[in-house]
Amino acid sequence: MSRKTKKKKEKKNKVFTRWAFIISIWTFFTAICISMISNLLLRESSLLLALITLLSIVVIGTVADIIAVAITAADISPFNAMAARKIYGARKGIQMIQNAEKYANFFADVVGDVLGYIAGVAGATLVFQIVRLSDELTLYESVVSVLVAGLSSSAIVGSKAIGKNIAIQNSTEIVLGFGKILTFLSELKPNAMAKSRRN
């Protein structure tokens, strides 16, 4: 290994270590904030709200996992060709693939872990709401708790397993689609700043 390659590798490792530290701190405070908000919202929530929250968590977690797997599985060659043809979102796709470890860490680990925590809170709230509906259910509280926990866990794991297969088979399309969304969002900020300056 040449000295230049070694220095480049060391620099990349330092950047990723700094990224890991920053994302860990960000996850810590995000988890605290979301925990407080979810506790406030779900403490006195209805059974329907708790169920909708749990289903939303499953969907968002699955989408995040699909994005993470697609970015790590995608080949950069088609995006270089699309960028040469100036296809919208292709350049952002290249950026994501070149920084695949960061995007995968954020979507698969950060989003997944935080949503997993919220799923536990929502599942516990859902059990509480079911038990509270009738005094008779208190005799079967443990059974209901196990069933709800099992169903929520199986829904999350099952949907992610299906999502990973979809992501691997359609990685280019998914990354390009997400790249278009990020490109569009990045263009909104300069436009908004330009309008504010005019006013």
Rosetta silent file (secondary structure, phi, psi, omega in degrees, C-alpha in Angstrom):
SEQUENCE: MSRKTKKKKEKKNKVFTRWAFIISIWTFFTAICISMISNLLLRESSLLLALITLLSIVVIGTVADIIAVAITAADISPFNAMAARKIYGARKGIQMIQNAEKYANFFADVVGDVLGYIAGVAGATLVFQIVRLSDELTLYESVVSVLVAGLSSSAIVGSKAIGKNIAIQNSTEIVLGFGKILTFLSELKPNAMAKSRRN
SCORE:     score description
SCORE:     0.000 S_00000001
   1 L     0.000  128.219 -179.131    0.000    0.000    0.000 S_00000001
   2 L   -72.604  161.656 -179.803    1.418    3.390   -1.029 S_00000001
   3 H   -63.523  -37.480 -179.702    1.799    6.272    1.420 S_00000001
   4 H   -65.060  -43.423  179.220   -0.799    8.316   -0.451 S_00000001
   5 H   -66.202  -39.196  179.982   -3.365    5.506   -0.301 S_00000001
   6 H   -64.167  -43.185  179.023   -2.602    4.918    3.380 S_00000001
   7 H   -65.046  -38.755  178.806   -3.096    8.602    4.236 S_00000001
   8 H   -63.815  -40.082  179.383   -6.331    8.673    2.285 S_00000001
   9 H   -68.056  -40.835  179.172   -7.593    5.628    4.175 S_00000001
  10 H   -65.097  -39.679  178.532   -6.584    7.119    7.541 S_00000001
  11 H   -64.315  -40.933  178.638   -8.346   10.378    6.685 S_00000001
  12 H   -64.688  -39.445  178.832  -11.508    8.475    5.727 S_00000001
  13 H   -66.049  -38.739  178.732  -11.401    6.532    8.990 S_00000001
  14 H   -65.384  -41.560  179.458  -11.033    9.765   10.994 S_00000001
  15 H   -63.641  -43.323 -179.013  -13.992   11.328    9.163 S_00000001
  16 H   -68.829  -35.943  177.270  -16.164    8.272    9.798 S_00000001
  17 H   -64.061  -41.640  177.486  -15.133    8.161   13.479 S_00000001
  18 H   -64.977  -40.348  177.623  -16.129   11.806   13.858 S_00000001
  19 H   -62.110  -42.792 -179.829  -19.401   11.071   12.056 S_00000001
  20 H   -61.966  -39.690  178.933  -20.079    8.120   14.399 S_00000001
  21 H   -66.196  -47.049 -179.203  -19.514   10.351   17.432 S_00000001
  22 H   -62.966  -44.955 -177.346  -21.769   13.127   16.116 S_00000001
  23 H   -68.653  -29.263  177.081  -24.562   10.749   15.106 S_00000001
  24 H   -67.972  -44.583  177.276  -24.387    9.023   18.513 S_00000001
  25 H   -63.446  -43.197  179.892  -24.874   12.348   20.335 S_00000001
  26 H   -62.021  -42.113  179.393  -27.656   13.313   17.930 S_00000001
  27 H   -63.794  -39.564 -179.902  -29.383    9.964   18.472 S_00000001
  28 H   -58.434  -52.059 -178.106  -29.164   10.364   22.254 S_00000001
  29 H   -71.555  -34.274  177.418  -30.952   13.714   22.313 S_00000001
  30 H   -64.297  -42.862  179.559  -33.403   12.705   19.576 S_00000001
  31 H   -62.696  -39.761  178.638  -34.381    9.582   21.516 S_00000001
  32 H   -64.070  -46.782 -179.085  -34.958   11.660   24.663 S_00000001
  33 H   -62.901  -46.853 -178.848  -37.118   14.213   22.812 S_00000001
  34 H   -66.147  -35.744  177.584  -39.150   11.576   20.989 S_00000001
  35 H   -62.262  -44.477  179.514  -39.557    9.599   24.209 S_00000001
  36 H   -64.552  -44.208 -178.923  -40.971   12.644   26.004 S_00000001
  37 H   -65.710  -44.555 -178.733  -43.294   13.511   23.126 S_00000001
  38 H   -65.379  -37.127  178.136  -44.522    9.936   22.681 S_00000001
  39 H   -65.284  -41.179  179.299  -45.167    9.578   26.414 S_00000001
  40 H   -67.226  -40.684 -177.557  -47.183   12.787   26.458 S_00000001
  41 H   -74.518  -38.895 -171.729  -49.181   11.869   23.355 S_00000001
  42 H   -94.955  -11.036 -177.210  -49.807    8.219   24.129 S_00000001
  43 L   -59.290  -44.516 -179.838  -50.314    8.347   27.885 S_00000001
  44 L  -116.190   27.208 -176.007  -53.971    9.286   27.549 S_00000001
  45 L   -80.291  163.292  177.503  -54.437    8.342   23.913 S_00000001
  46 L   -80.909  166.736  178.302  -57.239    6.288   22.492 S_00000001
  47 H   -61.692  -38.452 -179.284  -56.837    2.705   21.304 S_00000001
  48 H   -64.597  -42.671 -179.785  -57.158    3.877   17.689 S_00000001
  49 H   -65.108  -41.670  178.594  -54.380    6.466   18.060 S_00000001
  50 H   -63.757  -39.590  179.421  -52.034    3.938   19.669 S_00000001
  51 H   -67.698  -43.525  178.284  -52.746    1.439   16.869 S_00000001
  52 H   -62.702  -40.677  178.484  -52.217    4.059   14.127 S_00000001
  53 H   -61.544  -44.380  179.943  -48.953    5.123   15.799 S_00000001
  54 H   -63.684  -43.604  178.951  -47.710    1.536   15.884 S_00000001
  55 H   -65.643  -38.354  178.661  -48.609    0.950   12.219 S_00000001
  56 H   -63.590  -40.094  178.450  -46.954    4.248   11.227 S_00000001
  57 H   -61.639  -42.475  179.209  -43.766    3.202   13.014 S_00000001
  58 H   -61.519  -44.610 -178.096  -43.727   -0.087   11.084 S_00000001
  59 H   -66.288  -48.421 -179.120  -44.170    1.706    7.754 S_00000001
  60 H   -63.359  -42.601  178.722  -41.562    4.415    8.426 S_00000001
  61 H   -62.202  -39.011  178.903  -39.062    1.870    9.758 S_00000001
  62 H   -66.718  -43.855  179.108  -39.536   -0.305    6.675 S_00000001
  63 H   -62.713  -43.498  179.007  -39.065    2.629    4.293 S_00000001
  64 H   -61.722  -40.935  179.444  -35.915    3.736    6.135 S_00000001
  65 H   -67.321  -38.122  177.515  -34.508    0.204    5.951 S_00000001
  66 H   -61.389  -44.373  179.804  -35.312   -0.017    2.227 S_00000001
  67 H   -62.702  -44.858 -178.908  -33.425    3.237    1.581 S_00000001
  68 H   -61.415  -47.227 -178.468  -30.402    2.066    3.603 S_00000001
  69 H   -66.921  -40.428 -179.333  -30.160   -1.304    1.836 S_00000001
  70 H   -62.515  -40.915 -179.373  -30.730    0.235   -1.612 S_00000001
  71 H   -66.060  -41.832 -179.455  -27.911    2.761   -1.137 S_00000001
  72 H   -72.944  -26.673 -177.481  -25.432    0.092   -0.014 S_00000001
  73 H   -90.444  -17.209 -174.302  -26.472   -2.301   -2.803 S_00000001
  74 L   -71.480  145.666  176.239  -26.551    0.232   -5.655 S_00000001
  75 L   -95.171  136.430 -174.772  -23.831    0.367   -8.296 S_00000001
  76 H   -76.438  -19.703 -175.765  -22.437    3.814   -9.020 S_00000001
  77 H   -57.806  -48.778  179.100  -21.881    3.163  -12.768 S_00000001
  78 H   -60.622  -31.179 -178.678  -25.501    3.732  -13.904 S_00000001
  79 H   -75.123  -32.784  173.801  -25.575    6.981  -11.935 S_00000001
  80 H   -62.787  -40.762  178.857  -22.400    8.254  -13.604 S_00000001
  81 H   -67.363  -41.659  179.765  -24.080    7.622  -16.951 S_00000001
  82 H   -68.303  -36.999  178.020  -27.306    9.311  -15.824 S_00000001
  83 H   -65.220  -35.464  177.179  -25.395   12.293  -14.429 S_00000001
  84 H   -64.587  -32.296  177.100  -23.661   12.686  -17.810 S_00000001
  85 L   -89.635    6.316  177.214  -27.118   12.858  -19.380 S_00000001
  86 L    58.019   42.217  175.850  -28.115   15.349  -16.664 S_00000001
  87 L   -76.584  132.616 -175.109  -30.935   13.196  -15.317 S_00000001
  88 L   -60.078  127.650  177.733  -32.560   14.855  -12.332 S_00000001
  89 L    92.302   -9.538 -176.492  -31.416   13.355   -9.020 S_00000001
  90 H   -67.743  -40.874 -179.814  -28.496   11.381  -10.452 S_00000001
  91 H   -64.406  -39.046  177.078  -25.804   13.556   -8.867 S_00000001
  92 H   -66.591  -34.143  176.515  -27.428   13.224   -5.463 S_00000001
  93 H   -62.989  -41.901  176.909  -27.525    9.462   -6.056 S_00000001
  94 H   -61.247  -44.015  179.406  -23.758    9.464   -6.654 S_00000001
  95 H   -60.461  -41.708  179.839  -23.245   11.439   -3.452 S_00000001
  96 H   -66.119  -42.757 -178.870  -25.327    8.935   -1.470 S_00000001
  97 H   -67.206  -37.960  178.300  -23.499    5.905   -2.877 S_00000001
  98 H   -67.502  -25.035  177.915  -20.101    7.498   -2.216 S_00000001
  99 L  -116.069   40.163 -174.209  -21.182    8.069    1.401 S_00000001
 100 H   -58.161  -38.067 -176.940  -23.122    4.813    1.705 S_00000001
 101 H   -64.502  -35.535  179.535  -21.814    3.997    5.189 S_00000001
 102 H   -71.554  -45.514 -179.944  -23.158    7.285    6.601 S_00000001
 103 H   -65.345  -41.615  179.559  -26.557    6.998    4.952 S_00000001
 104 H   -64.879  -40.823  178.378  -26.877    3.334    5.916 S_00000001
 105 H   -62.452  -41.812 -178.476  -25.885    4.126    9.492 S_00000001
 106 H   -68.177  -52.537 -174.311  -28.458    6.905    9.716 S_00000001
 107 H   -75.168  -42.143 -175.714  -31.423    5.128    8.136 S_00000001
 108 H   -81.259  -41.122 -174.720  -30.794    1.556    9.298 S_00000001
 109 H   -94.006  -55.868 -176.463  -29.317    2.174   12.751 S_00000001
 110 H   -65.383  -57.810 -179.056  -30.376    5.627   13.976 S_00000001
 111 H   -62.774  -42.972 -178.201  -33.885    5.693   12.537 S_00000001
 112 H   -62.856  -44.618 -178.160  -34.387    1.975   13.153 S_00000001
 113 H   -68.399  -43.494  179.323  -33.285    2.067   16.803 S_00000001
 114 H   -63.473  -44.747  178.598  -35.271    5.184   17.673 S_00000001
 115 H   -66.119  -32.471  176.248  -38.384    3.817   15.984 S_00000001
 116 H   -63.503  -39.351  177.276  -37.852    0.508   17.755 S_00000001
 117 H   -64.545  -44.974  179.746  -37.943    2.331   21.074 S_00000001
 118 H   -64.866  -36.007  178.153  -41.114    4.177   20.095 S_00000001
 119 H   -61.370  -37.427  176.821  -42.655    0.901   18.928 S_00000001
 120 H   -64.369  -42.678  177.814  -42.100   -0.480   22.412 S_00000001
 121 H   -64.499  -45.421  179.904  -43.827    2.539   23.964 S_00000001
 122 H   -64.805  -39.236  178.276  -46.697    2.355   21.480 S_00000001
 123 H   -64.061  -42.512  178.209  -47.056   -1.389   22.003 S_00000001
 124 H   -64.261  -39.854  177.637  -47.196   -0.968   25.773 S_00000001
 125 H   -64.886  -39.708  179.056  -49.779    1.797   25.391 S_00000001
 126 H   -62.784  -42.161  177.292  -51.821   -0.378   23.064 S_00000001
 127 H   -61.881  -44.282 -179.826  -51.816   -3.185   25.640 S_00000001
 128 H   -60.829  -41.468 -179.317  -52.872   -0.734   28.345 S_00000001
 129 H   -67.458  -38.953  178.728  -55.735    0.561   26.206 S_00000001
 130 H   -64.968  -44.960 -179.280  -56.964   -2.974   25.416 S_00000001
 131 H   -65.471  -35.601 -176.626  -56.857   -3.989   29.073 S_00000001
 132 H   -71.410  -19.177 -177.743  -58.591   -0.775   30.155 S_00000001
 133 H   -63.958  -32.754 -177.418  -61.585   -1.450   27.876 S_00000001
 134 L  -149.644  139.574  179.058  -62.931   -4.159   30.179 S_00000001
 135 H   -65.477  -25.321 -178.239  -62.206   -5.338   33.692 S_00000001
 136 H   -66.119  -28.585 -177.282  -62.495   -8.922   32.480 S_00000001
 137 H   -71.533  -15.678 -179.128  -59.363   -8.548   30.374 S_00000001
 138 H   -62.319  -25.656  177.607  -57.229   -7.988   33.462 S_00000001
 139 H   -68.817  -24.877 -176.704  -57.210  -11.777   33.954 S_00000001
 140 H  -115.287   23.834 -176.169  -55.516  -12.159   30.577 S_00000001
 141 H   -58.183  -44.652 -178.734  -53.286   -9.094   30.740 S_00000001
 142 H   -64.844  -38.486  179.032  -50.049  -11.051   30.380 S_00000001
 143 H   -65.274  -44.926  178.922  -51.420  -13.025   27.421 S_00000001
 144 H   -61.844  -41.554  179.933  -52.573   -9.851   25.678 S_00000001
 145 H   -61.090  -45.772 -179.741  -49.192   -8.215   26.334 S_00000001
 146 H   -64.201  -41.964 -179.588  -47.304  -11.149   24.819 S_00000001
 147 H   -64.378  -45.850 -179.916  -49.597  -11.288   21.768 S_00000001
 148 H   -64.687  -43.696  178.744  -49.336   -7.551   21.048 S_00000001
 149 H   -62.125  -42.318  179.380  -45.558   -7.584   21.532 S_00000001
 150 H   -65.355  -42.263 -179.703  -45.266  -10.635   19.266 S_00000001
 151 H   -66.603  -43.914 -179.519  -47.485   -9.150   16.550 S_00000001
 152 H   -65.680  -41.384  179.454  -45.726   -5.779   16.552 S_00000001
 153 H   -66.060  -43.258 -179.580  -42.269   -7.406   16.465 S_00000001
 154 H   -66.658  -35.329  178.166  -43.239   -9.835   13.707 S_00000001
 155 H   -65.060  -42.436 -179.873  -44.785   -6.995   11.681 S_00000001
 156 H   -66.710  -49.169 -178.102  -41.586   -4.934   11.935 S_00000001
 157 H   -66.269  -43.795 -179.026  -39.227   -7.833   11.165 S_00000001
 158 H   -64.003  -44.408 -179.888  -41.432   -9.261    8.410 S_00000001
 159 H   -66.213  -36.149  178.027  -41.939   -5.948    6.650 S_00000001
 160 H   -68.919  -36.262  178.147  -38.199   -5.205    6.806 S_00000001
 161 H   -63.610  -43.536  177.226  -37.368   -8.636    5.365 S_00000001
 162 H   -65.958  -41.261 -179.267  -39.702   -7.998    2.422 S_00000001
 163 H   -62.732  -38.552  179.421  -38.373   -4.457    2.112 S_00000001
 164 H   -64.360  -39.170  177.567  -34.747   -5.612    1.917 S_00000001
 165 H   -64.248  -42.173  177.437  -35.551   -7.935   -0.972 S_00000001
 166 H   -62.573  -42.503 -177.698  -37.322   -5.089   -2.778 S_00000001
 167 H   -64.381  -41.795 -179.623  -34.367   -2.763   -2.102 S_00000001
 168 H   -67.044  -41.258 -177.854  -31.780   -5.199   -3.479 S_00000001
 169 H   -72.890  -27.208 -175.023  -33.818   -5.935   -6.619 S_00000001
 170 L  -127.925   37.730 -174.614  -34.608   -2.259   -7.322 S_00000001
 171 H   -60.204  -42.805 -178.064  -31.638   -0.426   -5.774 S_00000001
 172 H   -63.405  -46.264 -178.917  -30.992    1.863   -8.760 S_00000001
 173 H   -65.236  -40.206 -178.611  -34.616    2.990   -9.050 S_00000001
 174 H   -67.972  -45.697  179.999  -34.971    3.533   -5.301 S_00000001
 175 H   -64.169  -41.206  178.868  -31.743    5.530   -4.957 S_00000001
 176 H   -64.856  -42.493  178.954  -32.615    7.648   -7.998 S_00000001
 177 H   -63.128  -43.727  178.413  -36.118    8.292   -6.655 S_00000001
 178 H   -69.024  -33.414  176.274  -34.800    9.267   -3.239 S_00000001
 179 H   -63.730  -37.331  176.709  -32.118   11.353   -4.938 S_00000001
 180 H   -64.176  -40.250  179.200  -34.825   13.283   -6.776 S_00000001
 181 H   -64.706  -46.599  179.751  -36.593   13.982   -3.484 S_00000001
 182 H   -64.897  -37.942  177.911  -33.387   15.202   -1.795 S_00000001
 183 H   -63.981  -43.823  178.643  -32.493   17.319   -4.838 S_00000001
 184 H   -61.464  -44.273 -179.946  -35.943   18.901   -4.811 S_00000001
 185 H   -66.533  -36.880  179.063  -35.710   19.649   -1.079 S_00000001
 186 H   -68.870  -26.994  178.756  -32.218   21.122   -1.457 S_00000001
 187 H   -79.612  -21.254 -179.503  -33.518   23.436   -4.179 S_00000001
 188 H   -68.517  -38.023 -176.651  -36.337   24.713   -1.977 S_00000001
 189 H   -63.122  -50.391  177.306  -33.991   26.349    0.538 S_00000001
 190 H   -60.406  -37.522  178.974  -32.167   28.648   -1.931 S_00000001
 191 H   -65.076  -41.272  179.696  -35.517   29.604   -3.493 S_00000001
 192 H   -65.886  -39.997  178.649  -36.991   30.417   -0.105 S_00000001
 193 H   -65.637  -38.697  179.983  -33.922   32.507    0.818 S_00000001
 194 H   -66.308  -39.879  178.502  -34.125   34.383   -2.484 S_00000001
 195 H   -66.120  -39.729 -179.765  -37.809   35.225   -1.922 S_00000001
 196 H   -65.533  -34.820  179.097  -37.143   36.442    1.614 S_00000001
 197 H   -68.767  -36.586  179.213  -34.394   38.768    0.340 S_00000001
 198 H   -66.027  -38.256 -179.733  -36.753   40.232   -2.265 S_00000001
 199 L   -75.474    0.000    0.000  -39.369   40.934    0.391 S_00000001
